[in-house]
Amino acid sequence: MKICENRVVIITGAGGGLGRAYARAFAAEGAKVVVNDINREAALAVVGEILGQGGSAVSNSNDITRYDDAALIVRQAIETFGGLDVVVNNAGICRDRMFASLTEADWDAVVAVHLKGHFCIASHAARYWREQAKGGAQLSARIINTSSGAGLQGSIGQSNYAAAKAGIAALTLVQAAELGRYGITVNALAPAARTGMTEQVFADSMKKPEEGFDYFAPENVAPLVVWLGSQASSAVNGQMFEVEGGKLSIADGWRRGPELDRQGRWAVDEVGQAVEQLMARAVPAAKVYGS
């Protein structure tokens, strides 16, 4: 039996890049896929590919940044396939500029697609699943979020994108802690792959080789996402995975480091020396990308 046989999966931004790779991989493992992309023709093309391989899929072009629109995506999955098991939040855009040149429109657009988009569709899915659980259903539901190395350690020229992706990392932790009681697990990944966004910035370093292993192929990330969407991943919750080429790792979260306790209030002229001691003992943070 295929690992996702008859599981119903929504994938946002699935008209190309990583989302397309996920959609095809889920369908190959027996899932029924809602291919969401704001580009209707791109979504239809991916559905055509899946149907051509004997899979099951429908297209959707509702806007994930609009709460009522996101509800229609969840409704389509339920009405078309009889339920919903997995949401893969993948859609994203970039509006890269140095912070001093960043406009309000640049900020709002990126935060809307990434962070608000993750909220909107997951909110409707979680409410649907919660009602099922309250009715006695035993769920094995999944939310798979997409962060980024930029969100985990920052990236020069991408303050809007990095902030949104960092927000998604924190959102994942809270969702995992709150929704586990209903049989819903929530995990995230920070993938390194060739997509429409990365090709704009890393066209040379990420280009497809003429032969051999395609290190940055989106298909390299898909097996993890499919496994996380399956019932086999039920023991995994609140984790951040990094995937690059053939490398798979789990990212360490923020945690309390070195500590000094004065047993009372610090005087202003004591703080500098204390901070110096703490910094000498602290593990250095990973460098900001591009610095």
Buried (B, 14 or more C-beta within 10 A) or exposed (E): EBBBEBBBBBBBBBBBBBBBBBBBBBBBBBBBBBBBBBEEEBBBBBBEBBEEEEBBBBBBBBBBBBBEBBBBBBBBBBEBBEBBBBBBBBBBBBBBBEEEEBEEEBBBBBBBBBBBBBBBBBBBBBEBBBEBBEEEBEBBBBBBBBBBBBBBBBBBBBBBBBBBBBBBBBBBBEBBEEBEEBBBBBBBBBBBBBBBBBBEBBEEEBEEEEEEEBBBBBBBBBBBBBBBBBEEBEEBBBBBBBBBBEEBEEBEEEEEEEEEEEEEEEEEEEEEEEEEEEEEEEEEEEEEBEE
